[in-house]
């Protein structure tokens, strides 16, 4: 693994590709900042729409491009959260507690700089942790056979479904729906058609890309059209003459940033929990540790640093289960999984041993993205603070065009446009009914691998699967037996964390 890490440097800095990588990361960051700064347009939607563009790039260019969009979008969401109390992303909701009061005091620029510096430091630190952890975990993953993989994938689907937002009942419905959609097409073991209903377009199964764009982009577009307002907001903003964050003020925040970085990094390794919960837990921890907790919610810089550091620290660790086991922990990593697969890099135990140098080069690009993030974020902050005033009539048509073009361009199959519309309408209905689509997407992505591994396990067990597992695969048997307990424990932990978020929100409303 260490050799793969060393080989990543010539891949990244040699061959004349370094400038291309710098350019696409910067472009991705700017796109993410732009979309994140617009309330109503999500980073997830942006990633789904630009995903097809990355397919025409080299893996070492296309995937960092998407990572740039992701990182830029998370910070971009804090801009309207701080300036006008409208979070651009769910991860920025906790930032609305202290951001607007600071803006009213003429300290909007100071609050934005606090968010930027906290985000970059936390993100950079968690990315280093990711690089350090991924090698050893990948070596352990190589020891995993079909029985263990099937058990881990089954456990992962249950964990993601139980820890996603929304009720467990709704999440289980989404899980079952995702599993059914995944079964449409060919059986991965016998290669027989199933559930195609004699429709030719279904013989190859449901395509991932139109499904992702349909579920994540189209519902957001329809909801923005539904609101009928011409502007995202009408407030006029100007940060030019506002005071900046001082060095002494920044030093006072270092403990808060460190604490939230640890919180975010830890939460990032738990599938299905995510940035929103991390931000609230970071905020609650900062408030409980403060000597002056009564100042929180009234314009406290710690109230900006804590949630922003926590939600950005989640970014890196979510890639650990994705790259080592092929298990995406959230919707963003599901989109990144699609990018890896499209580039011929199948995340899983063999990826690090076969393509370890490319993986480490991509992880190093994450560190590089943080440096560019700091520079671009600092100098473009006044520009993106004005983005929130753009008219919807300019942007909504563009997003629709990109959504349809993105769905068509990869396979050049007109049927993909029908899939896009079907999943777009389906996603819109689910959003209205307050269903979280995360379990559906995760089940759809993981089901083929789980089914194939399960089929191999049955073959190895010679029709006596229980004795085979107990005698020859005790680790797989242990995982299966422990699945209910682990799922229950993580569900309780997730519920507790979400209750913290709810209680913090309730306190601020009061």
TORPAVO-149157 format. One line per field, with one value per residue (C-alpha): residue number from 1; x, y, z. Coordinates in pm, 1 decimal. Example, Ala and Ser with C-alpha at 12.3 -4.5 7.8 and 13.67 -1.06 7.14 Angstrom:
BEGIN
k	[1_2] $
xx	[1230.0_1367.0] $
yy	[-450.0_-106.0] $
zz	[780.0_714.0] $
This chain:
BEGIN
k	[1_2_3_4_5_6_7_8_9_10_11_12_13_14_15_16_17_18_19_20_21_22_23_24_25_26_27_28_29_30_31_32_33_34_35_36_37_38_39_40_41_42_43_44_45_46_47_48_49_50_51_52_53_54_55_56_57_58_59_60_61_62_63_64_65_66_67_68_69_70_71_72_73_74_75_76_77_78_79_80_81_82_83_84_85_86_87_88_89_90_91_92_93_94_95_96_97_98_99_100_101_102_103_104_105_106_107_108_109_110_111_112_113_114_115_116_117_118_119_120_121_122_123_124_125_126_127_128_129_130_131_132_133_134_135_136_137_138_139_140_141_142_143_144_145_146_147_148_149_150_151_152_153_154_155_156_157_158_159_160_161_162_163_164_165_166_167_168_169_170_171_172_173_174_175_176_177_178_179_180_181_182_183_184_185_186_187_188_189_190_191_192_193_194_195_196_197_198_199_200_201_202_203_204_205_206_207_208_209_210_211_212_213_214_215_216_217_218_219_220_221_222_223_224_225_226_227_228_229_230_231_232_233_234_235_236_237_238_239_240_241_242_243_244_245_246_247_248_249_250_251_252_253_254_255_256_257_258_259_260_261_262_263_264_265_266_267_268_269_270_271_272_273_274_275_276_277_278_279_280_281_282_283_284_285_286_287_288_289_290_291_292_293_294_295_296_297_298_299_300_301_302_303_304_305_306_307_308_309_310_311_312_313_314_315_316_317_318_319_320_321_322_323_324_325_326_327_328_329_330_331_332_333_334_335_336_337_338_339_340_341_342_343_344_345_346_347_348_349_350_351_352_353_354_355_356_357_358_359_360_361_362_363_364_365_366_367_368_369_370_371_372_373_374_375_376_377_378_379_380_381_382_383_384_385_386_387_388_389_390_391_392_393_394_395_396_397_398_399_400_401_402_403_404_405_406_407_408_409_410_411_412_413_414_415_416_417_418_419_420_421_422_423_424_425_426_427_428_429_430_431_432_433_434_435_436_437_438_439_440_441_442_443_444_445_446_447_448_449_450_451_452_453_454_455_456_457_458_459_460_461_462_463_464_465_466_467_468_469_470_471_472_473_474_475_476_477_478_479_480_481_482_483_484_485_486_487_488_489_490_491_492_493_494_495_496_497_498_499_500_501_502_503_504_505_506_507_508_509_510] $
xx	[0.0_284.2_431.1_94.1_91.0_437.7_340.7_47.1_276.1_417.1_62.6_-57.7_235.0_387.7_283.0_154.8_-183.8_-132.0_-252.2_-560.7_-635.4_-591.4_-823.4_-1107.1_-1088.6_-1110.3_-1399.1_-1576.1_-1528.9_-1674.4_-1974.3_-2030.1_-1999.5_-2242.8_-2508.6_-2460.8_-2513.5_-2859.9_-3130.9_-3341.9_-3067.6_-2870.3_-2512.7_-2648.2_-2848.2_-2539.3_-2331.2_-2599.2_-2623.2_-2246.9_-2173.2_-2199.0_-1945.9_-1687.3_-1727.9_-1545.9_-1243.4_-958.2_-1042.1_-774.8_-943.9_-1314.8_-1344.6_-1154.1_-1387.8_-1687.4_-1507.6_-1453.5_-1826.5_-1900.8_-1656.4_-1752.1_-2122.5_-2099.5_-1931.4_-2148.4_-2453.1_-2322.9_-2328.1_-2707.7_-2734.6_-2515.6_-2632.3_-3008.1_-3091.8_-3167.9_-2942.9_-2822.7_-2779.5_-2915.8_-2567.0_-2586.5_-2908.8_-2721.5_-2520.2_-2840.3_-2851.7_-2556.8_-2489.1_-2779.9_-2732.2_-2368.1_-2475.8_-2719.0_-2428.3_-2230.8_-2009.1_-2126.5_-1780.5_-1628.1_-1884.2_-1817.7_-1442.0_-1497.4_-1703.0_-1439.2_-1135.7_-1317.9_-1438.3_-1096.2_-909.4_-1162.7_-1187.6_-809.7_-763.0_-1031.4_-886.3_-549.7_-723.7_-890.8_-556.5_-404.8_-696.5_-776.2_-460.8_-491.8_-869.1_-815.4_-567.8_-827.7_-1091.6_-876.7_-929.5_-1305.7_-1466.3_-1817.2_-1987.5_-1839.3_-1908.7_-2273.4_-2316.3_-2147.3_-2353.2_-2676.4_-2576.6_-2485.4_-2821.2_-3005.2_-2787.2_-2833.8_-3209.3_-3243.5_-3022.3_-3153.8_-3387.2_-3757.3_-3942.8_-3808.8_-4131.2_-4091.8_-3722.9_-3801.6_-4052.9_-3778.8_-3537.3_-3780.2_-3847.0_-3475.4_-3422.8_-3709.4_-3581.9_-3236.1_-3384.5_-3523.2_-3311.7_-3070.9_-3002.8_-2630.2_-2573.8_-2783.6_-2805.1_-3180.2_-3421.8_-3665.5_-3931.9_-3881.3_-4253.7_-4148.7_-4014.7_-3693.4_-3543.8_-3560.9_-3359.0_-3031.4_-3179.6_-3254.1_-2965.0_-2801.9_-2734.5_-3091.7_-3211.5_-2970.7_-3046.6_-3418.4_-3431.3_-3193.5_-3224.5_-3574.7_-3766.2_-3561.6_-3631.9_-4006.2_-4026.4_-3847.3_-4091.3_-4380.7_-4290.3_-4361.3_-4123.6_-3903.2_-3600.8_-3427.5_-3419.2_-3456.4_-3214.6_-2933.5_-2598.0_-2259.1_-1957.9_-1689.3_-1672.9_-1732.0_-1459.6_-1263.3_-1176.2_-868.7_-589.0_-675.3_-1039.4_-932.1_-701.9_-991.5_-1178.1_-908.7_-1049.8_-1397.5_-1264.1_-1062.2_-1358.3_-1594.2_-1334.9_-1319.3_-1700.8_-1742.2_-1469.6_-1628.1_-1981.3_-1853.9_-1761.6_-2118.6_-2325.8_-2644.4_-2590.7_-2420.6_-2338.0_-2664.5_-2643.6_-2269.1_-2331.4_-2593.1_-2386.1_-2084.6_-2296.7_-2439.5_-2091.9_-1957.3_-2250.3_-2220.9_-1844.7_-1867.7_-1822.9_-2092.4_-2355.3_-2615.3_-2435.1_-2508.9_-2789.1_-2718.3_-2416.1_-2132.9_-1838.3_-1809.6_-2166.3_-2036.3_-1708.2_-1860.4_-2122.0_-1910.2_-1607.4_-1822.8_-2014.7_-1699.2_-1506.7_-1759.5_-1643.3_-1329.8_-1426.9_-1740.4_-1504.8_-1345.5_-1631.9_-1693.6_-1341.0_-1256.6_-1589.2_-1785.4_-2042.8_-2157.3_-2247.9_-2473.9_-2620.8_-2305.7_-2084.7_-2349.0_-2292.2_-1915.2_-1960.3_-2128.3_-1830.0_-1576.8_-1764.2_-1800.4_-1422.6_-1355.2_-1268.9_-1499.8_-1483.0_-1432.6_-1163.0_-963.4_-957.2_-673.9_-454.8_-517.8_-552.7_-413.1_-195.4_-491.3_-700.1_-426.8_-377.6_-750.5_-725.7_-428.0_-645.4_-882.4_-601.8_-519.4_-885.5_-880.0_-588.9_-767.3_-1088.1_-921.5_-786.8_-1096.5_-1335.7_-1157.1_-1131.6_-1469.7_-1666.8_-1801.8_-1903.6_-2088.7_-2262.7_-2445.8_-2535.5_-2829.3_-3005.0_-3010.0_-3343.8_-3479.4_-3584.6_-3215.7_-3115.4_-3408.1_-3413.1_-3038.0_-3068.2_-3346.5_-3132.2_-2831.1_-3045.0_-3182.2_-2851.6_-2666.2_-2904.2_-2876.1_-2510.2_-2354.1_-2533.8_-2696.7_-3011.9_-3345.6_-3494.3_-3279.9_-3488.6_-3798.9_-3619.6_-3524.0_-3884.5_-4022.3_-3774.7_-3805.0_-4181.6_-4140.6_-3878.4_-4102.1_-4392.4_-4161.6_-4033.9_-4389.6_-4473.3_-4152.9_-3981.4_-3601.0_-3472.6_-3135.3_-3236.2_-3380.7_-3061.5_-2831.9_-3035.6_-3036.8_-2659.2_-2560.7_-2819.1_-2639.1_-2312.2_-2498.1_-2698.5_-2388.8_-2193.4_-2489.5_-2512.0_-2141.4_-2190.5_-2471.7_-2246.7_-1964.1_-2200.2_-2331.2_-2690.5_-2598.9_-2533.4_-2573.6_-2314.8_-2081.1_-2092.6_-2056.1_-1768.1_-1573.6_-1688.0_-1738.8_-1679.1_-1963.2_-2184.8_-2092.4_-2179.8_-2518.4_-2598.6_-2483.3_-2677.9_-2994.7_-2792.3_-2560.8_-2852.8_-3048.3_-2751.0_-2673.2_-3041.6_-3054.8_-2732.1_-2864.6_-3197.0_-3014.0_-2802.2_-3108.6_-3285.3_-2990.7_-3040.8_-3415.0_-3368.7_-3111.9_-3347.5_-3637.8_-3428.9_-3335.9_-3696.9_-3800.2] $
yy	[0.0_237.2_175.4_264.5_582.6_681.0_599.6_837.8_1142.0_1095.9_1021.4_1348.1_1577.2_1415.6_1379.6_1733.0_1648.7_1849.8_2177.6_2003.4_1862.4_2204.4_2359.8_2106.3_2111.4_2491.1_2470.6_2215.2_2432.1_2734.8_2534.6_2400.1_2746.0_2886.0_2617.7_2598.4_2973.8_2943.8_2839.8_2570.2_2425.7_2148.5_2028.1_1678.7_1806.0_1978.4_1661.4_1450.8_1693.7_1735.3_1364.0_1281.6_1555.5_1371.8_1059.0_1231.5_1305.5_1090.6_929.4_1139.8_1450.1_1363.7_1233.8_1528.3_1753.5_1600.3_1621.2_1992.0_2039.7_1858.0_2053.6_2387.9_2317.9_2247.7_2582.0_2757.9_2659.1_2859.6_3187.5_3239.6_3073.0_3344.6_3641.1_3588.6_3294.4_3064.3_2754.9_2665.2_2303.7_2096.8_2088.1_2466.1_2476.5_2499.5_2791.1_2999.0_3023.7_3263.7_3373.8_3618.1_3788.1_3851.9_3988.4_4227.3_4355.7_4430.4_4123.6_3916.7_3907.4_3799.4_3519.7_3398.1_3394.4_3196.6_2944.4_2924.2_2876.4_2627.0_2430.2_2409.7_2310.4_2041.9_1909.1_1895.6_1718.7_1457.1_1392.7_1313.3_1070.3_910.8_862.8_707.0_468.9_353.6_143.2_-76.6_-117.4_-215.8_-487.4_-629.3_-608.3_-830.6_-1115.9_-1095.7_-1372.2_-1398.1_-1504.5_-1215.6_-969.1_-1077.0_-1041.3_-698.5_-567.2_-690.0_-527.2_-203.2_-179.2_-228.5_27.2_289.3_229.0_249.4_556.5_763.1_1053.3_975.2_691.7_337.6_219.3_458.0_371.7_0.7_67.0_251.9_-34.3_-289.7_-64.6_-29.9_-406.1_-469.2_-213.5_-372.7_-712.7_-580.0_-705.8_-998.7_-1231.3_-1172.0_-1546.1_-1729.8_-1435.2_-1492.4_-1204.7_-1119.4_-857.0_-704.0_-731.9_-794.9_-438.8_-443.9_-140.1_-320.5_-624.8_-460.7_-336.4_15.0_253.1_419.2_764.9_863.8_723.6_940.3_1256.4_1181.1_1125.5_1403.2_1679.8_1675.6_1697.3_2003.7_2168.4_2097.8_2231.1_2551.4_2594.9_2525.7_2812.8_3064.7_3326.6_3502.4_3539.2_3314.7_3616.7_3992.2_4117.4_4345.1_4250.5_4422.0_4288.9_4524.7_4756.7_4501.0_4405.5_4083.7_3806.1_3892.1_3651.7_3667.7_3586.0_3289.6_3156.2_3160.6_2923.0_2654.7_2429.0_2448.4_2364.4_2070.2_1932.6_1958.7_1801.2_1495.0_1482.4_1514.7_1260.9_1006.1_1061.0_1043.0_678.1_587.4_512.7_712.5_976.5_1251.5_1619.5_1761.3_1558.9_1627.6_2003.4_1996.3_1771.6_1998.2_2302.7_2136.0_2029.4_2383.5_2535.2_2286.5_2344.9_2723.9_2944.0_3169.7_2938.6_3215.0_3399.1_3120.1_3211.4_3582.1_3616.6_3398.5_3308.5_2968.0_2905.6_2938.6_2749.3_2446.9_2335.3_2430.0_2235.4_1935.3_1913.1_1947.4_1690.5_1429.5_1453.5_1238.3_950.9_869.3_747.4_478.2_222.3_322.1_258.3_-45.3_-232.5_-65.1_59.1_422.1_580.8_852.5_992.8_1187.2_879.7_694.4_948.6_912.5_535.1_590.6_800.0_536.9_257.8_464.2_513.7_141.6_164.3_-69.1_21.4_-282.3_-497.8_-540.5_-172.8_-71.5_-367.0_-328.3_50.4_174.5_443.5_608.1_593.3_757.3_1018.6_1100.8_1126.1_1361.3_1567.1_1611.3_1776.9_1988.5_2085.6_2219.0_2450.8_2581.1_2598.5_2835.2_3064.5_3069.8_3089.6_3387.6_3594.7_3506.3_3545.5_3893.6_3770.6_3462.5_3665.6_3833.7_3502.6_3460.1_3750.8_3587.7_3527.3_3173.4_3234.8_3233.6_2915.8_2673.6_2632.4_2566.3_2298.0_2128.2_2127.3_1986.0_1718.0_1587.3_1622.0_1446.4_1150.9_1107.0_1172.7_868.1_586.4_793.7_594.0_782.3_536.8_699.9_1017.3_815.0_669.1_1024.1_1144.5_840.2_866.0_1245.3_1230.0_939.6_1135.3_1443.1_1238.9_1080.2_1423.6_1549.9_1244.9_1302.6_977.8_970.0_817.0_723.4_363.1_316.1_432.4_235.7_-83.4_-44.7_3.3_-268.2_-535.9_-684.6_-730.5_-872.0_-1114.3_-1232.1_-1283.7_-1468.2_-1694.5_-1777.4_-1852.4_-2096.0_-2272.1_-2299.0_-2429.8_-2721.8_-2658.4_-2674.8_-2308.7_-2298.2_-2568.4_-2419.7_-2077.9_-2213.8_-2449.4_-2267.3_-1903.6_-1811.3_-1439.1_-1428.4_-1618.9_-1373.3_-1074.5_-1227.1_-1306.1_-959.1_-775.3_-711.4_-590.6_-366.0_-220.5_-155.5_10.3_235.4_322.5_431.0_630.3_794.3_873.9_1027.7_1243.7_1355.7_1438.5_1663.7_1839.2_1874.0_2010.5_2265.2_2379.5_2407.4_2618.3_2858.8_2891.7_2986.6] $
zz	[0.0_81.4_-263.7_-418.9_-213.4_-339.5_-699.2_-667.2_-668.8_-1022.5_-1142.0_-995.1_-1067.4_-1376.7_-1738.1_-1778.1_-1622.9_-1305.1_-1456.0_-1596.2_-1252.0_-1091.6_-1347.3_-1311.2_-931.3_-938.5_-1185.8_-966.4_-658.0_-836.4_-961.4_-610.7_-455.3_-710.0_-661.2_-284.8_-256.0_-412.2_-164.3_-325.4_-547.3_-378.7_-411.3_-469.1_-765.7_-907.4_-874.8_-1042.6_-1334.8_-1393.2_-1336.8_-1711.5_-1792.6_-1582.0_-1797.2_-2084.2_-1866.2_-1742.2_-1402.7_-1236.1_-1375.0_-1374.1_-1017.6_-860.4_-1061.8_-880.9_-547.0_-613.7_-677.0_-351.9_-136.5_-288.8_-245.9_125.9_196.8_-61.4_141.5_436.4_237.6_227.9_570.8_720.7_516.7_483.7_715.2_419.4_421.8_73.7_186.9_474.1_624.6_678.0_880.5_1211.9_1070.2_1048.8_1428.6_1463.9_1106.2_1054.2_1396.1_1302.6_963.3_1132.7_1342.4_1025.5_1071.3_774.9_617.4_948.4_981.3_625.5_685.0_1004.9_808.2_533.5_759.3_983.5_680.7_516.8_834.0_926.5_572.1_528.4_863.5_796.3_449.6_608.8_846.0_542.6_365.0_678.3_737.2_386.7_335.5_648.0_601.4_236.6_342.9_581.6_307.5_82.5_329.5_279.3_71.8_-78.6_250.1_446.6_166.1_138.4_515.3_523.2_231.7_392.0_721.0_540.9_362.8_692.1_872.3_601.0_597.4_974.5_1019.3_725.6_797.4_822.1_989.8_988.2_821.7_527.2_498.0_481.1_203.0_14.6_82.8_-61.2_-361.7_-430.8_-409.0_-650.5_-904.7_-879.7_-972.2_-1300.7_-1590.5_-1579.6_-1290.8_-1208.7_-1155.4_-1415.2_-1661.1_-1704.4_-1765.0_-1486.6_-1420.5_-1766.0_-1854.9_-2217.9_-2241.9_-2444.7_-2268.4_-1931.8_-2040.4_-1942.4_-1616.3_-1496.2_-1582.9_-1282.2_-1427.3_-1532.1_-1201.8_-998.9_-1197.1_-1185.6_-810.0_-705.6_-965.8_-1115.9_-782.9_-681.2_-1017.6_-992.4_-637.3_-739.7_-1029.9_-794.9_-560.2_-842.6_-700.4_-956.9_-728.2_-479.8_-243.9_-293.7_-28.9_-150.6_0.1_17.2_209.5_79.0_378.1_653.5_902.5_856.4_1097.7_1307.5_1397.9_1770.1_1697.5_1488.6_1762.5_2008.8_1776.9_1750.8_2026.4_1875.7_1529.1_1663.5_1860.1_1563.8_1333.5_1557.8_1574.8_1197.6_1119.3_1353.1_1222.5_864.2_916.9_1020.1_707.1_666.4_936.8_737.0_749.8_881.3_1201.4_1232.3_1210.7_1486.7_1713.2_1661.6_1746.1_2058.1_2175.2_2129.5_2318.0_2605.1_2631.3_2619.3_2925.1_2781.0_2625.6_2647.8_2364.9_2117.8_1881.1_1925.3_1699.7_1831.0_1604.8_1773.5_1656.6_1299.1_1340.2_1515.9_1259.7_957.3_1080.8_1171.8_844.0_632.0_838.3_722.9_359.2_365.2_597.8_394.4_119.2_338.2_316.6_-46.0_-169.9_44.6_39.9_-239.8_11.3_-34.2_298.4_159.0_-161.8_-250.6_-232.8_-437.3_-715.0_-673.8_-699.8_-1035.9_-1144.4_-1034.7_-1214.3_-1533.1_-1533.5_-1495.0_-1125.8_-932.8_-561.0_-341.4_-180.0_-503.5_-599.5_-368.1_-468.8_-843.7_-881.5_-549.7_-707.7_-882.5_-563.9_-357.3_-630.8_-610.6_-231.0_-267.0_-501.1_-207.4_-10.9_-313.5_-344.0_11.6_-68.5_-379.1_-176.5_72.0_-201.0_-421.9_-129.1_21.4_-295.1_-447.8_-126.7_-214.3_-561.1_-439.0_-171.1_-461.4_-630.2_-391.8_-565.1_-912.0_-1081.0_-1103.6_-1463.5_-1563.4_-1382.5_-1384.2_-1767.8_-1764.9_-1498.3_-1696.7_-2012.6_-1826.4_-1660.2_-1991.0_-2177.0_-1896.2_-1900.9_-2277.5_-2346.8_-2174.7_-2362.7_-2640.8_-2573.2_-2601.1_-2349.7_-2080.4_-2114.6_-2027.9_-1727.2_-1625.0_-1641.8_-1460.4_-1173.3_-1168.5_-1117.3_-874.3_-677.0_-668.3_-527.0_-268.3_-163.8_-122.2_90.1_294.3_194.8_205.1_-121.1_31.3_121.7_-227.9_-399.8_-168.3_-206.1_-585.1_-597.0_-348.9_-437.3_-745.0_-553.5_-253.5_-468.0_-655.8_-331.9_-180.6_-487.3_-457.5_-88.2_-167.6_-419.6_-167.7_99.3_-110.5_-3.0_368.1_415.4_794.6_866.9_606.7_772.6_1125.2_1043.1_771.9_775.8_1142.7_1076.4_823.5_1069.2_1345.2_1123.9_1037.9_1402.1_1510.5_1238.4_1446.0_1746.0_1541.4_1344.9_1665.7_1838.5_1542.4_1501.1_1866.5_1825.1_1508.0_1676.1_1971.3_1740.6_1545.3_1872.9_1956.9_1622.8_1685.0_2036.9_1919.1_1642.1_1887.2_2124.9_1846.1_1729.8_2082.3] $
